[in-house]
């Protein structure tokens, strides 16, 4: 079994075990012992990603990254959350990232989608149009 597939199987097993018990610590301890005994430490990061994805699927959440030049206020973040919810029918969990290279505007990433409303992208598109 390849690494990513093995991480997916391990994550599903841990996730289901946690849902079926109240002793989460015991499940986590057993998982770590298994990882250690089978020398699978290199899979921990991928297992955590898979666990997060399983949780998000169950709770109808979509992880959303918002990249801007300047920090967004709460109202701006709420607008983005509402737009993502309209497009995905899921609650957006927004993580913000500052990037001085985009000049202005916003880049929104969720699932495999990228909505690039940055000034840099708009200028690049304008330059392409003018060079035709």
ZADRENLO-804212 format. One line per 2 residues: number of its first residue (from 1); their letters; for each residue x, z, y of N, C-alpha, C. Coordinates in steps of 0.1 Angstrom, whole numbers, padded with zeros to 4 digits, always signed. Atoms other than C-alpha are relative to their C-alpha. Layout:
BEGIN
NUM) A) X:Z:Y:X:Z:Y:X:Z:Y; ... $
//
This chain:
BEGIN
1) XX) +0009:+0000:-0012:+0000:+0000:+0000:+0009:+0000:+0012; -0008:+0001:-0012:+0014:-0010:+0034:-0003:+0012:+0009 $
3) XX) +0000:-0011:-0009:+0020:+0016:+0062:-0013:+0002:+0007; +0012:-0001:-0008:-0010:+0008:+0084:-0012:+0003:-0009 $
5) XX) +0011:-0003:+0009:-0034:+0007:+0054:+0000:+0014:-0006; -0002:-0014:+0005:-0020:+0039:+0040:-0004:+0010:+0011 $
7) XX) +0004:-0009:-0011:-0024:+0056:+0074:-0016:+0000:+0001; +0015:+0000:-0001:-0061:+0044:+0075:-0006:+0008:-0011 $
9) XX) +0006:-0008:+0012:-0068:+0058:+0040:+0002:+0015:+0002; -0003:-0014:-0003:-0051:+0091:+0049:-0009:+0005:+0011 $
11) XX) +0008:-0004:-0012:-0070:+0093:+0082:-0014:+0002:-0005; +0014:-0001:+0005:-0104:+0087:+0065:-0001:+0012:-0009 $
13) XX) +0000:-0012:+0009:-0096:+0113:+0038:+0000:+0013:+0008; +0000:-0012:-0008:-0087:+0139:+0064:-0012:+0002:+0008 $
15) XX) +0012:+0000:-0008:-0116:+0130:+0086:-0012:+0005:-0008; +0011:-0005:+0008:-0141:+0134:+0058:+0001:+0014:-0005 $
17) XX) -0003:-0014:+0004:-0125:+0166:+0046:-0003:+0010:+0011; +0003:-0009:-0012:-0127:+0181:+0081:-0015:+0001:+0002 $
19) XX) +0015:+0000:-0002:-0164:+0171:+0083:-0007:+0009:-0010; +0007:-0007:+0011:-0172:+0188:+0050:+0004:+0015:-0001 $
21) XX) -0004:-0014:+0001:-0155:+0221:+0057:+0000:+0007:+0013; -0002:-0007:-0013:-0153:+0248:+0083:+0014:+0005:+0002 $
23) XX) -0014:-0005:+0000:-0117:+0256:+0074:+0009:-0012:+0004; -0008:+0012:-0005:-0100:+0228:+0095:+0014:+0003:-0002 $
25) XX) -0014:-0003:+0001:-0067:+0246:+0095:+0005:-0002:-0014; -0004:+0002:+0013:-0066:+0245:+0057:+0001:-0015:-0003 $
27) XX) -0001:+0015:+0002:-0073:+0207:+0057:+0013:-0005:+0006; -0012:+0005:-0008:-0046:+0201:+0083:+0013:+0005:-0007 $
29) XX) -0012:-0006:+0007:-0021:+0224:+0064:+0002:-0009:-0013; -0001:+0008:+0013:-0028:+0205:+0031:+0005:-0014:+0003 $
31) XX) -0004:+0013:-0004:-0025:+0172:+0049:+0015:-0001:+0003; -0014:+0000:-0004:+0009:+0181:+0064:+0009:+0003:-0013 $
33) XX) -0007:-0002:+0012:+0021:+0194:+0030:+0001:-0013:-0008; +0000:+0013:+0007:+0011:+0161:+0014:+0009:-0010:+0007 $
35) XX) -0008:+0009:-0007:+0028:+0141:+0041:+0015:+0003:-0002; -0014:-0005:+0002:+0060:+0162:+0037:+0005:-0003:-0015 $
37) XX) -0004:+0002:+0014:+0060:+0160:-0001:+0002:-0015:-0004; -0001:+0015:+0003:+0055:+0122:-0001:+0009:-0007:+0010 $
39) XX) -0009:+0006:-0010:+0079:+0116:+0028:-0006:-0011:+0008; +0008:+0010:-0008:+0053:+0099:+0049:+0000:+0004:+0015 $
41) XX) -0001:-0004:-0013:+0063:+0115:+0082:-0001:-0011:+0010; +0000:+0011:-0009:+0067:+0081:+0097:-0015:-0006:+0003 $
43) XX) +0014:+0005:-0001:+0029:+0075:+0093:-0009:+0009:+0009; +0008:-0010:-0008:+0018:+0106:+0114:-0006:-0006:+0012 $
45) XX) +0005:+0005:-0012:+0014:+0087:+0146:-0011:-0010:-0002; +0010:+0010:+0004:-0006:+0059:+0130:-0013:+0007:-0006 $
47) XX) +0011:-0008:+0005:-0028:+0085:+0112:-0008:+0006:+0011; +0006:-0006:-0012:-0035:+0102:+0145:-0009:-0011:+0007 $
49) XX) +0008:+0011:-0006:-0046:+0068:+0160:-0012:-0003:-0008; +0011:+0003:+0008:-0068:+0062:+0131:-0011:+0011:+0000 $
51) XX) +0010:-0012:-0001:-0084:+0097:+0133:-0007:-0001:+0013; +0007:+0002:-0013:-0091:+0091:+0170:-0010:-0011:-0001 $
53) XX) +0009:+0011:+0001:-0107:+0058:+0162:-0012:+0003:-0008; +0011:-0005:+0008:-0129:+0073:+0135:-0009:+0009:+0008 $
55) XX) +0008:-0009:-0008:-0140:+0100:+0159:-0008:-0007:+0011; +0006:+0008:-0011:-0147:+0075:+0187:-0012:-0008:-0006 $
57) XX) +0011:+0007:+0006:-0168:+0054:+0163:-0012:+0008:-0002; +0011:-0009:+0003:-0188:+0083:+0152:-0008:+0005:+0012 $
59) XX) +0006:-0006:-0012:-0194:+0096:+0187:-0004:-0011:+0010; +0003:+0011:-0009:-0200:+0061:+0202:+0007:+0000:+0013 $
61) XX) -0009:-0001:-0011:-0171:+0063:+0225:+0010:-0012:+0000; -0010:+0010:-0001:-0148:+0035:+0237:+0012:+0005:+0009 $
63) XX) -0011:-0004:-0008:-0113:+0043:+0249:+0003:-0011:+0010; -0001:+0010:-0011:-0108:+0026:+0283:+0012:+0004:+0009 $
65) XX) -0011:-0002:-0009:-0076:+0022:+0303:-0002:-0007:+0013; +0002:+0006:-0013:-0079:+0016:+0340:+0013:+0001:+0007 $
67) XX) -0013:+0000:-0007:-0047:+0005:+0358:-0003:-0004:+0015; +0001:+0003:-0014:-0046:+0006:+0396:+0013:+0003:+0007 $
69) XX) -0012:-0003:-0009:-0020:+0008:+0424:-0002:+0014:+0005; +0002:-0014:-0005:-0036:+0040:+0438:-0010:+0007:-0008 $
71) XX) +0009:-0008:+0007:-0055:+0068:+0423:-0015:-0003:+0003; +0014:+0002:-0003:-0092:+0063:+0419:-0007:+0013:+0002 $
73) XX) +0008:-0012:-0001:-0118:+0088:+0430:-0011:+0001:-0011; +0009:-0002:+0010:-0145:+0102:+0408:-0011:-0011:+0000 $
75) XX) +0011:+0010:-0001:-0172:+0078:+0421:+0005:-0014:-0006; -0005:+0013:+0004:-0150:+0047:+0414:+0002:+0001:-0016 $
77) XX) -0001:-0001:+0015:-0143:+0060:+0378:-0014:-0001:-0006; +0013:+0001:+0005:-0180:+0065:+0373:-0006:-0014:+0000 $
79) XX) +0004:+0014:+0000:-0187:+0029:+0383:+0006:-0008:-0011; -0007:+0007:+0011:-0161:+0017:+0358:-0006:+0004:-0013 $
81) XX) +0006:-0005:+0012:-0176:+0039:+0331:-0014:-0006:-0002; +0013:+0006:+0001:-0211:+0025:+0338:+0001:-0015:-0004 $
83) XX) -0002:+0014:+0003:-0198:-0011:+0337:+0004:-0002:-0015; -0005:+0001:+0014:-0180:-0005:+0304:-0012:+0003:-0010 $
85) XX) +0012:-0003:+0008:-0212:+0011:+0290:-0009:-0011:-0001; +0009:+0012:+0000:-0232:-0019:+0300:+0005:-0011:-0009 $
87) XX) -0006:+0010:+0008:-0208:-0042:+0282:+0001:+0004:-0015; -0003:-0005:+0013:-0202:-0021:+0251:-0011:+0008:-0007 $
89) XX) +0010:-0010:+0005:-0232:+0002:+0248:+0006:+0012:-0006; -0007:-0012:+0005:-0207:+0030:+0243:+0004:+0007:+0013 $
91) XX) -0005:-0008:-0011:-0196:+0059:+0265:+0015:-0003:+0001; -0015:+0003:-0003:-0162:+0051:+0282:+0007:+0013:+0002 $
93) XX) -0010:-0011:-0002:-0134:+0076:+0279:+0011:-0006:+0008; -0010:+0007:-0009:-0113:+0066:+0309:+0013:+0007:+0001 $
95) XX) -0013:-0004:-0003:-0076:+0070:+0311:+0005:-0008:+0012; -0005:+0008:-0011:-0060:+0060:+0344:+0015:-0001:-0001 $
97) XX) -0014:+0002:+0000:-0026:+0046:+0349:+0003:-0007:+0014; -0005:+0005:-0012:-0008:+0039:+0382:+0011:-0010:-0002 $
99) XX) -0010:+0011:+0002:+0012:+0006:+0385:+0001:-0007:+0014; -0003:+0005:-0013:+0027:-0004:+0418:+0001:-0016:+0000 $
101) XX) -0002:+0014:+0001:+0032:-0040:+0406:-0013:-0008:+0001; +0013:+0008:+0000:-0005:-0050:+0406:-0004:-0002:+0015 $
103) XX) +0002:+0002:-0015:-0005:-0048:+0445:-0014:+0006:+0004; +0013:-0005:-0004:-0042:-0038:+0446:-0010:-0004:-0011 $
105) XX) +0010:+0004:+0009:-0075:-0041:+0427:+0001:+0009:-0013; +0001:-0008:+0012:-0080:-0029:+0391:+0001:-0009:-0012 $
107) XX) -0001:+0007:+0013:-0072:-0039:+0355:-0007:+0010:-0010; +0008:-0008:+0009:-0097:-0025:+0329:+0003:-0005:-0014 $
109) XX) -0002:+0004:+0014:-0088:-0025:+0292:-0008:+0008:-0010; +0008:-0007:+0010:-0111:-0016:+0263:-0001:-0009:-0012 $
111) XX) +0000:+0007:+0012:-0112:-0027:+0227:+0012:-0010:+0001; -0010:+0010:-0002:-0093:-0060:+0228:-0003:-0009:+0012 $
113) XX) +0003:+0007:-0012:-0107:-0070:+0262:+0008:+0005:+0012; -0007:-0003:-0012:-0089:-0071:+0295:-0007:-0007:+0011 $
115) XX) +0006:+0005:-0012:-0107:-0075:+0328:+0010:+0002:+0011; -0011:-0001:-0009:-0080:-0082:+0353:-0005:-0005:+0014 $
117) XX) +0004:+0002:-0014:-0093:-0079:+0389:+0010:+0004:+0010; -0011:-0004:-0008:-0059:-0071:+0403:+0003:-0011:+0011 $
119) XX) -0004:+0009:-0010:-0047:-0087:+0435:+0011:-0009:-0005; -0011:+0008:+0006:-0016:-0099:+0417:-0005:-0011:-0008 $
121) XX) +0006:+0011:+0008:-0037:-0118:+0392:-0007:-0010:+0008; +0007:+0009:-0009:-0059:-0133:+0419:+0010:-0009:+0007 $
123) XX) -0010:+0009:-0007:-0028:-0145:+0438:+0006:-0010:-0010; -0006:+0009:+0010:-0013:-0159:+0406:-0010:-0012:-0003 $
125) XX) +0010:+0010:+0003:-0046:-0178:+0399:-0001:-0010:+0012; +0001:+0008:-0012:-0047:-0191:+0435:+0013:-0009:+0000 $
127) XX) -0012:+0008:+0000:-0011:-0203:+0432:-0001:-0011:-0011; +0002:+0011:+0011:-0020:-0222:+0399:-0009:-0010:+0006 $
129) XX) +0009:+0010:-0005:-0049:-0238:+0416:+0006:-0009:+0011; -0007:+0008:-0011:-0028:-0249:+0446:+0011:-0009:-0005 $
131) XX) -0011:+0008:+0005:-0001:-0263:+0424:-0005:-0012:-0009; +0006:+0011:+0008:-0025:-0287:+0406:-0001:-0012:+0008 $
//
